[in-house]
Amino acid sequence: MTSRWGIWVLISLQSNDLRFYELRESIQGISEKMLAQSLRALVQDGLVWRKVTPTTPPQVTYGLTEFGEEVGEPLAELFGRITQRLSPRSAV
C-alpha cells in the first residue's frame, strides 16, 4: 500500500463493499488503470478481498478484510481530522 490511491481505496471501502465502477466514481481523479493496479496490490497485501460473481458481464465486488479494517480506520480518522482543520482556500 505504497500509493496514494491505495489509501483512497481503503477510505472509500470503510463504509461498505463496492463494485469497481462504484469505487472509480467515489475517488475523484483516479484512472481505471490506477484503480486496477491499486486494487491488485491491496488484494495481494491482504487488505482487500475480491469477489467475482459469474454473470455476464462478471460482477466484481471489493471489501476490506479484517486487516484492511484495522489499517483503514485510523487512516479515515486522520483524513477526517485533516479536512476539518483545513479552512477553505479563498480564490485568488
DSSP file (Angstrom, degrees, kcal/mol; ACC not computed):
  #  RESIDUE AA STRUCTURE BP1 BP2  ACC     N-H-->O    O-->H-N    N-H-->O    O-->H-N    TCO  KAPPA ALPHA  PHI   PSI    X-CA   Y-CA   Z-CA
    1    1 A M              0   0    0      0, 0.0    37,-0.0     0, 0.0     6,-0.0   0.000 360.0 360.0 360.0  61.8    0.0    0.0    0.0
    2    2 A T        +     0   0    0      4,-0.0     2,-0.2     5,-0.0     3,-0.0   0.607 360.0  86.9 -97.8 -12.6    2.6    2.5   -1.1
    3    3 A S  S  > S-     0   0    0      1,-0.1     4,-1.0    35,-0.1     3,-0.3  -0.567  77.4-128.9 -90.7 153.7    0.5    4.5   -3.5
    4    4 A R  H  > S+     0   0    0      1,-0.2     4,-1.6    -2,-0.2     3,-0.2   0.824 110.7  60.1 -65.1 -29.4   -1.7    7.5   -2.5
    5    5 A W  H  > S+     0   0    0      1,-0.2     4,-2.4     2,-0.2    -1,-0.2   0.852  96.3  60.2 -68.5 -32.7   -4.5    5.8   -4.4
    6    6 A G  H  > S+     0   0    0     -3,-0.3     4,-2.2     1,-0.2    -1,-0.2   0.887 103.9  50.3 -60.4 -38.4   -4.3    2.8   -2.1
    7    7 A I  H  X S+     0   0    0     -4,-1.0     4,-2.4     2,-0.2    -1,-0.2   0.916 109.8  50.4 -65.2 -43.3   -5.1    5.0    0.8
    8    8 A W  H  X S+     0   0    0     -4,-1.6     4,-2.5     1,-0.2    -2,-0.2   0.886 109.1  52.1 -62.3 -38.4   -8.1    6.4   -1.0
    9    9 A V  H  X S+     0   0    0     -4,-2.4     4,-1.9     2,-0.2    -2,-0.2   0.936 109.7  48.7 -63.4 -46.0   -9.4    2.9   -1.8
   10   10 A L  H  < S+     0   0    0     -4,-2.2     4,-0.4     1,-0.2    -2,-0.2   0.914 113.0  47.6 -60.8 -42.8   -9.1    1.9    1.8
   11   11 A I  H >< S+     0   0    0     -4,-2.4     3,-1.2     1,-0.2     4,-0.4   0.911 111.0  51.4 -64.6 -41.5  -11.0    5.0    2.9
   12   12 A S  H 3< S+     0   0    0     -4,-2.5     3,-0.5     1,-0.3     4,-0.5   0.828 109.5  50.1 -65.8 -31.7  -13.7    4.5    0.3
   13   13 A L  T 3< S+     0   0    0     -4,-1.9    51,-0.4     1,-0.2    -1,-0.3   0.445  85.4  92.8 -86.8   0.5  -14.3    0.9    1.3
   14   14 A Q  S <  S+     0   0    0     -3,-1.2    -1,-0.2    -4,-0.4    -2,-0.1   0.889  90.0  39.0 -60.7 -40.9  -14.6    1.8    5.0
   15   15 A S  S    S-     0   0    0     -3,-0.5     2,-0.3    -4,-0.4    -1,-0.2   0.852 128.0 -24.2 -85.3 -34.4  -18.4    2.2    5.0
   16   16 A N  S    S-     0   0    0     -4,-0.5    -1,-0.2     0, 0.0     2,-0.2  -0.987  72.1 -76.1-166.2 170.4  -19.4   -0.7    2.7
   17   17 A D        -     0   0    0     -2,-0.3     2,-0.3    -3,-0.1    46,-0.2  -0.492  49.4-165.2 -74.2 145.0  -18.3   -3.1   -0.1
   18   18 A L  E     -A   62   0A   0     44,-2.2    44,-3.1    -2,-0.2     2,-0.1  -0.956  18.6-123.3-135.1 151.4  -18.2   -1.6   -3.6
   19   19 A R  E  >  -A   61   0A   0     -2,-0.3     4,-2.3    42,-0.2     3,-0.3  -0.456  42.8 -98.1 -83.2 166.4  -18.1   -2.7   -7.2
   20   20 A F  H  > S+     0   0    0     40,-1.2     4,-2.5     1,-0.2     5,-0.2   0.908 123.1  46.6 -54.1 -49.8  -15.2   -1.5   -9.4
   21   21 A Y  H  > S+     0   0    0      1,-0.2     4,-2.1     2,-0.2    -1,-0.2   0.841 110.3  54.1 -66.6 -31.3  -17.2    1.3  -11.1
   22   22 A E  H  > S+     0   0    0     -3,-0.3     4,-1.5     2,-0.2    -1,-0.2   0.895 109.7  48.0 -67.6 -39.2  -18.6    2.5   -7.7
   23   23 A L  H  X S+     0   0    0     -4,-2.3     4,-1.1     2,-0.2    -2,-0.2   0.927 110.0  52.2 -63.9 -44.7  -15.0    2.8   -6.4
   24   24 A R  H  < S+     0   0    0     -4,-2.5     3,-0.5     1,-0.2     6,-0.3   0.897 111.4  47.0 -59.6 -41.0  -14.0    4.6   -9.6
   25   25 A E  H  < S+     0   0    0     -4,-2.1    -1,-0.2     1,-0.2    -2,-0.2   0.796 109.5  54.0 -71.0 -28.1  -16.8    7.1   -9.1
   26   26 A S  H  < S+     0   0    0     -4,-1.5     2,-0.7     1,-0.2    -1,-0.2   0.646 101.7  63.0 -82.7 -14.0  -16.1    7.6   -5.4
   27   27 A I  S >< S-     0   0    0     -4,-1.1     3,-1.4    -3,-0.5    -1,-0.2  -0.893  82.2-142.9-116.1 102.1  -12.4    8.5   -6.0
   28   28 A Q  T 3  S+     0   0    0     -2,-0.7     3,-0.1     1,-0.2    -3,-0.1  -0.381  79.6  13.7 -65.1 134.6  -12.0   11.7   -8.0
   29   29 A G  T 3  S+     0   0    0      1,-0.3     2,-0.4    -2,-0.1    -1,-0.2   0.381  88.3 129.4  88.6  -4.3   -9.1   11.8  -10.5
   30   30 A I    <   -     0   0    0     -3,-1.4    -1,-0.3    -6,-0.3     2,-0.2  -0.691  49.1-140.2 -88.6 136.7   -8.3    8.1  -10.5
   31   31 A S     >  -     0   0    0     -2,-0.4     4,-2.5     1,-0.1     5,-0.2  -0.499  24.0-112.7 -85.9 161.9   -8.0    6.3  -13.8
   32   32 A E  H  > S+     0   0    0      1,-0.2     4,-2.6     2,-0.2     5,-0.2   0.896 118.6  53.5 -59.7 -39.5   -9.3    2.8  -14.4
   33   33 A K  H  > S+     0   0    0      2,-0.2     4,-2.4     1,-0.2    -1,-0.2   0.929 110.5  44.7 -62.1 -46.9   -5.7    1.6  -14.8
   34   34 A M  H  > S+     0   0    0      2,-0.2     4,-2.7     1,-0.2    -1,-0.2   0.882 113.3  51.1 -67.0 -37.7   -4.5    3.1  -11.5
   35   35 A L  H  X S+     0   0    0     -4,-2.5     4,-2.8     2,-0.2     5,-0.2   0.934 111.0  48.1 -64.1 -45.1   -7.6    1.8   -9.7
   36   36 A A  H  X S+     0   0    0     -4,-2.6     4,-2.4    -5,-0.2    -2,-0.2   0.919 113.8  46.9 -61.6 -43.6   -7.0   -1.7  -11.0
   37   37 A Q  H  X S+     0   0    0     -4,-2.4     4,-2.2     2,-0.2    -2,-0.2   0.914 113.5  48.3 -64.2 -42.8   -3.3   -1.6  -10.1
   38   38 A S  H  X S+     0   0    0     -4,-2.7     4,-2.5     2,-0.2    -2,-0.2   0.922 112.8  47.6 -64.9 -44.2   -4.1   -0.3   -6.6
   39   39 A L  H  X S+     0   0    0     -4,-2.8     4,-2.5     1,-0.2     5,-0.2   0.914 110.1  52.7 -63.3 -42.3   -6.8   -2.9   -6.0
   40   40 A R  H  X S+     0   0    0     -4,-2.4     4,-2.2    -5,-0.2    -1,-0.2   0.922 112.0  45.5 -58.8 -45.1   -4.5   -5.7   -7.2
   41   41 A A  H  X S+     0   0    0     -4,-2.2     4,-2.1     2,-0.2    -1,-0.2   0.902 112.7  50.2 -66.3 -41.3   -1.8   -4.6   -4.8
   42   42 A L  H  <>S+     0   0    0     -4,-2.5     5,-2.3     2,-0.2     6,-1.3   0.869 111.0  49.2 -67.3 -36.1   -4.2   -4.2   -1.9
   43   43 A V  H ><5S+     0   0    0     -4,-2.5     3,-1.1     4,-0.2    -1,-0.2   0.928 111.6  49.1 -65.8 -44.7   -5.6   -7.7   -2.5
   44   44 A Q  H 3<5S+     0   0    0     -4,-2.2    -2,-0.2     1,-0.3    -1,-0.2   0.846 109.6  52.5 -62.7 -34.1   -2.1   -9.2   -2.7
   45   45 A D  T 3<5S-     0   0    0     -4,-2.1    -1,-0.3    -5,-0.1    -2,-0.2   0.534 115.3-116.9 -80.2  -6.1   -1.2   -7.4    0.6
   46   46 A G  T < 5S+     0   0    0     -3,-1.1    22,-0.4    -4,-0.4    21,-0.3   0.671  86.9 110.2  81.5  16.7   -4.3   -8.9    2.3
   47   47 A L  S   <S+     0   0    0     -5,-2.3    18,-2.0     1,-0.2     2,-0.4   0.742  77.8  35.0 -92.5 -26.7   -6.0   -5.6    3.0
   48   48 A V  E     -B   64   0A   0     -6,-1.3     2,-0.3    16,-0.3    -2,-0.3  -0.968  69.2-146.6-130.4 141.9   -8.9   -6.0    0.5
   49   49 A W  E     -B   63   0A   0     14,-2.8    14,-1.6    -2,-0.4     2,-0.4  -0.761  11.0-149.7-103.8 158.4  -10.9   -9.1   -0.7
   50   50 A R  E     -B   62   0A   0     -2,-0.3     2,-0.5    12,-0.2    12,-0.2  -0.995   9.3-170.8-131.4 127.3  -12.2   -9.5   -4.2
   51   51 A K  E     -B   61   0A   0     10,-2.8    10,-2.8    -2,-0.4     2,-0.5  -0.980   5.8-160.5-123.1 125.0  -15.4  -11.5   -5.1
   52   52 A V  E     -B   60   0A   0     -2,-0.5     8,-0.2     8,-0.2    -2,-0.0  -0.915   4.0-157.3-106.1 122.9  -16.3  -12.3   -8.7
   53   53 A T  E     -B   59   0A   0      6,-3.4     2,-2.1    -2,-0.5     6,-1.9  -0.886  24.2-125.5 -97.6 122.4  -19.9  -13.2   -9.4
   54   54 A P        +     0   0    0      0, 0.0     2,-0.2     0, 0.0     6,-0.0  -0.433  63.6 123.7 -75.1  81.4  -20.2  -15.2  -12.6
   55   55 A T  S    S-     0   0    0     -2,-2.1    -2,-0.0     2,-0.0     0, 0.0  -0.675  70.9 -71.1-121.5 180.0  -22.7  -13.2  -14.6
   56   56 A T  S    S+     0   0    0      1,-0.3     3,-0.0    -2,-0.2     0, 0.0  -0.953 131.8  19.1-117.9 112.5  -22.5  -11.5  -18.0
   57   57 A P  S    S-     0   0    0      0, 0.0    -1,-0.3     0, 0.0    -2,-0.0   0.689 115.0-111.0 -72.8 162.3  -20.6   -9.3  -17.6
   58   58 A P        -     0   0    0      0, 0.0     2,-0.6     0, 0.0    -2,-0.1  -0.284  23.9-134.9 -60.3 140.8  -18.9  -10.5  -14.4
   59   59 A Q  E     - B   0  53A   0     -6,-1.9    -6,-3.4   -40,-0.0     2,-0.5  -0.879  19.7-166.2 -98.3 124.3  -19.7   -8.5  -11.3
   60   60 A V  E     - B   0  52A   0     -2,-0.6   -40,-1.2    -8,-0.2     2,-0.4  -0.953   5.0-172.8-115.7 122.4  -16.6   -7.8   -9.2
   61   61 A T  E     -AB  19  51A   0    -10,-2.8   -10,-2.8    -2,-0.5     2,-0.4  -0.899   4.4-160.4-116.0 142.5  -17.1   -6.6   -5.6
   62   62 A Y  E     +AB  18  50A   0    -44,-3.1   -44,-2.2    -2,-0.4     2,-0.3  -0.927  15.8 161.5-122.5 146.7  -14.3   -5.4   -3.3
   63   63 A G  E     - B   0  49A   0    -14,-1.6   -14,-2.8    -2,-0.4     2,-0.3  -0.950  40.2 -86.6-152.8 171.4  -14.3   -5.0    0.5
   64   64 A L  E     - B   0  48A   0    -51,-0.4   -16,-0.3    -2,-0.3   -17,-0.1  -0.659  32.3-140.3 -86.9 136.9  -12.0   -4.7    3.4
   65   65 A T     >  -     0   0    0    -18,-2.0     4,-2.4    -2,-0.3     5,-0.2  -0.280  39.8 -94.3 -75.3 175.6  -10.5   -7.7    5.1
   66   66 A E  H  > S+     0   0    0      1,-0.2     4,-2.0     2,-0.2     5,-0.1   0.914 131.6  48.8 -59.7 -41.7  -10.2   -7.6    8.9
   67   67 A F  H  > S+     0   0    0    -21,-0.3     4,-2.2     1,-0.2    -1,-0.2   0.901 109.2  53.0 -63.9 -41.5   -6.6   -6.4    8.5
   68   68 A G  H  > S+     0   0    0    -22,-0.4     4,-3.1     1,-0.2    -2,-0.2   0.868 107.7  51.1 -61.6 -38.1   -7.8   -3.8    6.0
   69   69 A E  H  X S+     0   0    0     -4,-2.4     4,-2.1     2,-0.2    -1,-0.2   0.909 109.2  50.8 -65.5 -41.7  -10.4   -2.5    8.5
   70   70 A E  H  < S+     0   0    0     -4,-2.0    -2,-0.2     1,-0.2    -1,-0.2   0.895 118.1  38.3 -62.2 -40.4   -7.7   -2.2   11.2
   71   71 A V  H  X S+     0   0    0     -4,-2.2     4,-1.1     1,-0.2    -2,-0.2   0.888 116.9  50.3 -77.4 -40.9   -5.4   -0.2    8.8
   72   72 A G  H  X S+     0   0    0     -4,-3.1     4,-2.7    -5,-0.2     5,-0.2   0.809  97.8  66.9 -70.7 -31.9   -8.2    1.8    7.2
   73   73 A E  H  X S+     0   0    0     -4,-2.1     4,-2.2     1,-0.2    -1,-0.2   0.943 104.2  41.5 -59.4 -52.4   -9.9    3.0   10.4
   74   74 A P  H  > S+     0   0    0      0, 0.0     4,-2.7     0, 0.0    -1,-0.2   0.858 113.9  54.9 -65.1 -31.3   -7.0    5.2   11.6
   75   75 A L  H  X S+     0   0    0     -4,-1.1     4,-2.7     2,-0.2    -2,-0.2   0.930 109.4  46.1 -64.5 -44.2   -6.5    6.5    8.0
   76   76 A A  H  X S+     0   0    0     -4,-2.7     4,-2.3     2,-0.2    -1,-0.2   0.893 113.5  50.0 -64.9 -39.3  -10.1    7.6    7.7
   77   77 A E  H  X S+     0   0    0     -4,-2.2     4,-2.3    -5,-0.2    -2,-0.2   0.930 112.2  47.1 -64.2 -45.5   -9.9    9.2   11.2
   78   78 A L  H  X S+     0   0    0     -4,-2.7     4,-2.5     2,-0.2    -2,-0.2   0.928 112.0  50.1 -61.3 -46.2   -6.7   11.1   10.2
   79   79 A F  H  X S+     0   0    0     -4,-2.7     4,-2.5     1,-0.2    -1,-0.2   0.906 110.1  51.4 -59.9 -42.1   -8.2   12.2    6.9
   80   80 A G  H  X S+     0   0    0     -4,-2.3     4,-1.8     1,-0.2    -1,-0.2   0.908 110.2  48.6 -62.1 -42.7  -11.3   13.4    8.7
   81   81 A R  H  X S+     0   0    0     -4,-2.3     4,-1.8     2,-0.2    -2,-0.2   0.914 111.6  49.7 -63.6 -42.8   -9.3   15.4   11.2
   82   82 A I  H  X S+     0   0    0     -4,-2.5     4,-1.9     1,-0.2    -2,-0.2   0.940 111.3  47.5 -62.7 -47.5   -7.2   17.0    8.4
   83   83 A T  H  < S+     0   0    0     -4,-2.5    -1,-0.2     1,-0.2    -2,-0.2   0.824 110.6  53.0 -67.3 -29.8  -10.2   18.0    6.4
   84   84 A Q  H  < S+     0   0    0     -4,-1.8    -1,-0.2    -5,-0.2    -2,-0.2   0.877 111.9  45.5 -68.8 -37.0  -11.9   19.5    9.4
   85   85 A R  H  < S+     0   0    0     -4,-1.8     2,-0.3    -5,-0.2    -2,-0.2   0.784  92.8  91.2 -78.9 -28.4   -8.9   21.6   10.3
   86   86 A L  S  < S-     0   0    0     -4,-1.9     3,-0.0    -5,-0.2    -4,-0.0  -0.520  70.8-143.2 -72.3 128.7   -8.2   22.9    6.7
   87   87 A S        -     0   0    0     -2,-0.3    -2,-0.1     1,-0.1    -1,-0.0  -0.651  32.5 -91.7 -86.9 149.4  -10.0   26.1    6.1
   88   88 A P        -     0   0    0      0, 0.0     2,-0.3     0, 0.0    -1,-0.1  -0.360  44.5-119.9 -59.6 135.7  -11.5   26.6    2.6
   89   89 A R        -     0   0    0      1,-0.1     2,-0.2    -3,-0.0     3,-0.0  -0.611  24.4-125.9 -79.8 134.4   -8.9   28.4    0.4
   90   90 A S        -     0   0    0     -2,-0.3     2,-0.2     1,-0.1    -1,-0.1  -0.547  28.0-105.0 -80.0 145.1  -10.0   31.7   -0.9
   91   91 A A              0   0    0     -2,-0.2    -1,-0.1     1,-0.1     0, 0.0  -0.479 360.0 360.0 -70.3 135.6   -9.9   32.2   -4.7
   92   92 A V              0   0    0     -2,-0.2    -1,-0.1    -3,-0.0    -2,-0.0   0.392 360.0 360.0-105.0 360.0   -7.1   34.5   -5.7
